[in-house]
């Protein structure tokens, strides 16, 4: 099993969710986060004063999938979240040792 964590632009989260649902992904977690990468934030002008925005709003998507589905999920996220602009995000892939469904006690792929 793999845990796929994607940091994407917030306005792309619905498109990514739909693409993953079409692949048969049953569940995911979406968290509103703030961060920066190479763009190092930006400056904004408000009422004549300049403000530095260090952390930009992002969406953190976490999906646990079977090994066989991981490459398709990664490809779908890349394709759907891509705007071609700086700050499109990153995808991190980790191995999952164990998954347990609390309600039923199912483990492994059955718990997904």
C-alpha positions, 0 to 999 in steps of 0.5 A: 500500500502507498500513501500519496500526499499531494500539495496542490493549488486550492482551486484544483482540489475539486478537479483532482477529487473528481479524477481520483473518483473516476479511478475508483479511489474510495476516500481521501483527506483534504486539508487547507494548509499554507506554505511556500516553495521556490516562489518564496511568497509574494508582496501585496499592496493594501491601502497604500502599504506593501505586505509580504505574504510569506506563506501561500494557501495550498491544499494538502491531499492524502490518499491511501491506495493499493500498490497497483493503483499508485501510478495511476493516481499519481498520473491523475494528480499530475495531469489534473493539478497542472496549471503550468505556473510556478507553485503547482505543487509536489507529490510525495509517495510513502510506503504504508506498513499497515491500515486498519479500519476502526469500525470493522477491524479490517486490515491491509487492502481490505481496510482501504 
